[in-house]
Amino acid sequence: MGGVSFPLLSDWHPKGEMGKSYGVYSEEKGFTVRSTVIIDKQGIVRYSQAVEPGGRRHATELAEICKKVL
């Protein structure tokens, strides 16, 4: 996505804590499902989508969603 001008989050340590808070951590599998969560400046979740391993997300679609929800 080169040139990203907004913060991105990686859920590494403590393992799965952020994923658990968003309901996308799989205790059974031991990992966080790949997810996109768009949060506005007030901290309100405006968009959320999870994809299974191997699933894809498209930067152009996410950019359009950002324009609509932010």
Secondary structure as UniProt FT lines:
FT   TURN            12..16
FT   HELIX           17..22
FT   STRAND          25..26
FT   TURN            27..30
FT   STRAND          31..32
FT   STRAND          34..39
FT   TURN            41..42
FT   STRAND          45..51
FT   TURN            53..54
FT   HELIX           59..69
//
